[in-house]
């Protein structure tokens, strides 16, 4: 049975009137604070704890990454992974160290062959076999024909590239992956661990789950110190209906929101801001999404060239997030020791 999805967008529903605000929940003003117009250093973060036995050696890391340097897809290769220079300039190092933080970039290239094109070519090959042999291909042979069709089409396919940033903080023994999903982040981690000898990482786990704490903050109206609750939230029911309620640009300190939670819906996403400096969306899997650095963070930044801009942005972003992450972990009850 399909679930119910309700989306409330306050900005586009002028006739909607939210119930009077109750409690003392700290919320951001209706107008979002301005952000700098520059490509963000990070968009999302999945946080991993680095094992205690590993120590950073830049030369060894560079050598390991160089063995897995990015190479474009071959003629019949559907996908290619490899490391590229984070700075984006030819012959630059594959690992950049800025203010004690190490930055890497994984490039992913994929050949795009539409499924309909593969299907049509598979049918053509199957028909040719049937016409010449008088026998229609069976299930196993059809699968082989489909693989043959794909191999024929790959050399003519367009390619698309994407990249994912990785940030290693040796002093904090943390590694962060800028991926939009947990699955993609884990895939990137596998490439990092393969390239860097001795590196072992685990998901950073907190004593209290984000879903439990987000529920508590919304119901009590008391977000953790140094944080404010913004105007975006997603609530999901845990029953067979799987109904979803989404709030966008909407006050969350309302009786309606509290009733959704007390009736069994669980927060899966909550927009927050840390110290009036960094806005983000926290998920129930402790992914940090939609990172946005507010103007105050980059005040006084005046680089003279592209390299200085890279160093400045990297130093500022890692410096801010190195403080945000421990505060967030503390707000979630502290880190759960790895057993």
N, C-alpha and C positions, 0 to 999 in steps of 0.2 A: 504494500500500500504506500502510495507516495506521501511524503511529509508536507506539512504546511509551512510555507515560507512567508513571513511578514516583514516587510522592510519599511521603516519609518525614516523619512528624510525631512527634517524640520524645515530646511531652507526652501523646499519645494512644496510645502503644504501649509500655506499661510493661514488656513482656517483651523488648523490643528492647535489646540491649547493644551499644553501639558499640565498635569496637576501641580499645585503649589509645591515648591521645593521644601524638603524637610531635611533635618539633620545638618551636619556641618561639613559635608563632602566638599573637598576643594576641587573646583572645576576651572578649566581654562575659559577665557572670554570667548564669545560666540565667533568673533573674527580670529582666524588662525594667525599666529604671529608670522611675520614675513621671514622667508628663508633666502639664503644666498642663491643667486642664479648661477650655479656651477654643477658639473657632474658630481654626484656624491661619491665619496671615497668608498662607503659601504651603503648598501640598500637594506640588507637583511643580515642577521647573524644567528648562526647555530653554534653554541658554545660547547667545547670539549675540554676535559681535563687531561693534561699530559702526564704520563707516568713519572714517578719520582726518580727513576734511574737514568733518564735521558738528559743530556746536556747539549746545548747548541754549539755547533762548530760551523761557522759560515762557509769555510772552504769545503768541508765534507758535504754540507748541504748543497752547495753549488755544484759539486761534482756529481752528486746523486741526481739532481734535477737535470743536469746536462745529458745524462744517459737517457732521459725520457723527454728530451726536447721535442717540441711540437713539429710534426711533419704533416703536410697536407695529405688528404686521402689519395690512395692509389686509384687506378682506373676502376677496379672492381671492389674497392674497400668502402663499405657503407658509412663508417665512422672512424674518426681519429681523435685521440686525446694526447696532449703534451704540454710542456711548460714553456711559457714565453716570458719576455722581460716585462715586469710590472710597470716599468717607466714608459714602455711603449716606443722606445727608440732602438734602432738596430745595434747589435753587438753590446747592448747593456746587460748587466748581470741578471741571472734568473731569480735571484733573491736580493731584495733591497732591505737594508737595515737603516731605519730612521728612528732616532731617539730611543734606541734599544729595542725596537719592535721590528720584526721580520715580515716582509710582504712578499707573497708569491702570487702567480696568476696561472691558472689552468685554462688552456684553449681547447675548445671542443668544435670539431668540424663534422658536419653530417650531410650526407648526400640525400637529397629530397626526391623521392620517386613516388608520385601519387598512387595510392592504392588502386584507383580505377584504371590507371595505365598498366599496372602489373596484371590486373585481372584480365584486361583485354588481350594482352600479349599471351597470357597463360591459355586463354580460350583459343587463340589462333594456333598455338603450338599443339594443343590437345586435339583440335579439329584436324590438323595436318596428320597427326598420328592415326586418328580414326579413319581418315580418308585413304591413307596409304596401307594400313594394316587390316582395316575392317573391324577393328576392336577398339571400344571406348576405353580410355585409360582408367584404371582403378584409383582408389583413394591414395595409395602409396605413390603411384606413378604421377598422379596429379600434383602431389606435394613436391616431387622432384622437378616436375615441369615448371612449377611456380618459382622454385629456386633458380632454375635455368633462365627463366624470363627476367628475374631481377638482376642476375649477373649480366645479361645482355643490355639491360637498360641503365645500369649504374654508370658506365663510362659517359653517357650522354646527360646524366642528371646534373641539376644545379646543386651547388653546395651552400650551406648556411653556417656561419660561425658564431659562437658565443663564448664568453669567458667568465670565469668565476674567481673572485679574489679570495685569498687565504691569508690570514693574519695570525702570526705566532708571537705570543708575548712570553718570552723565556722567564722573566723575573716572576711573573704570576703563574707560570706553568699552565698556560691556557692556549688553546688554539680556536680560532673563530673562522667559520666558513660563510661566505656571502652567497648563500644559495636560497632560492625561494621555497624549497620543499625539503623535508627531512630526508627523503629518499635521495635527492640530488646531492645534498650535503654529505651523506654517508658514502656516496659514490666518489665524491671528491676526496674524502678522507682516505679511501682505499688507495687512491693514486699518490697521495702525500706519503702515507706509510710505506708504500712500495718504493718510493724514491729516496726516502731519508732513513738510513740505517738506524735501528735502535729506537725509533719513535713508536710509542704506544699511546693511544688515546682512548678515552671513554666519554660517553655523554656526561656532561655535568648534571648531576641529580641534586635536587633540593629536598629538604626535610618535608616541606609541605608542597603539594602540587599547585601549579599556577591556577588551575580551575577552582580549587578550594579557596585559595586566597583571594582570587578575583571576586568570587561570590561574597566573601566576608567583607571586602572593601565596599562593594556596591550596596550590600544590605545595611551595614553599619554606618555608611557615609563617612568612613575614616580611612582614606588611603594611607599607605606607609609614609613616614617622614621622607622628605626630599622629593616626593612624587605628587603629581596631581592627576586626576582623572579627566580625560578629554571627552569628546562628544561622539565616539564611535564604539560600538559594542555588538557582539554576536552571541546569542543565547541559543542553546540546542537542548531539546528534550532527550531523555535517555530511554524513553519508551519506544514501542514499535512504530509509533507515528513519525518519529524523528523530525518533529516540527522545528522550525528555525525562526527566530525573530532577530532582525538586524536593525540597529539604530545607526543613523548617519547624521552628523551635524545636529545632534539632539541632546538636550540635558539628560543625564542618566540618574540624577538624584530625584527620582520620582517614585511614587507608590506603585505605579505600573511595572517598573523595572523590578522592584523588590518582590512584587507578587509573582512575576514570572519565575524568579529564583526560588522563592519559598514553595512554589507549586511543582518544582522539580527540574526546571531548566538550568543548564549549566553554562557559565560563560566560557566560550572558546576563543574569543578575541576581545581585547580591551585596549583602547587607545589611551596612552599616558604620556606625561612629560616629566622629565627629570631635571630638577633645579632650574626650571625655566630656560634650559639650554638645549636639550635634545628631546625631540618627540619621537614616539615609536608605537608600534602595535604589538602587545604581548599576546602570545597564543597559549593554549592549554598544554602544548608540548614544549613550552619554554623557548620557542623561537621568537626572536626579536625582529619584527618586520617594519617596513615603511619608515626606516630611519630618516630623520630630518634634523639637521643642525640649524638652530635658530641664528639670526643675524649676529647676536651678541658674541657668539662663539668665534666668529671670524673677524671681529673688529680689529682694525689695525693691520690686517694682512695685506701686504703690498709687495708681492714678489716681482722681481725684475725679468724673469724668464720662465720658460716652461719647467726646467729642472727645479728651480726654487719654488715654483707653485706646487709641484708634486711633493717636495719635501715638507713644505709648510702645511699643506692639506693633510698629508699622512700623519705628521706629528700632532697636529691639532685634533684630528679625528681619533687617533689611537689614545691620545692623552685624555680626552673627554670620556671615551667609552671604557677606558681602564678604571675610571671612577664609577661610572654608571653600573657596570656589571656587578661589582661587589655589593653595591647598595641594593641592587635588584635581588641578588642571592640572599642577602640578609633579610629583605622584605618577605622572602619565601621561606623563612625559617632557618636559613643557613644551608651549607652544603652537606649533602648526605655522603658519608664516607663510603668509599668503594670497598665492598666486602671481598 
